[in-house]
């Protein structure tokens, strides 16, 4: 497991795996886990009616920090995979645009 994390961090896995498996599927799972922790452990009633639209600004500070660190981790891993990508330029540009948007939306967590 540690080897996979290191390979991801250094961008040594294919871009499609980094983006789709980690950046989308695993990211969705992590966000759902954090959302459930917020509901069950922190008993945050403010977000219970926001399920269709995740609003991270009402999260507990600990969950906000975890979410920020997780987002930065997957962004760096995918970005480095994109730097090593040898395929069509279109996929590279699209991946970098989505990553930039993801980091840009981090500012909404505290406002």
Secondary structure, DSSP 8 states (H G I E B T S, - for coil): -HHHHHHHHTT-S-HHIIIIIIIIIIHHHHHHHHHHHHHHTS--GGGTT-TTS--GGGS-HHHHHHHHHHHHHHHHHHHHHHHT--S-HHHHHHHHHHHHHHHHGGGGG--
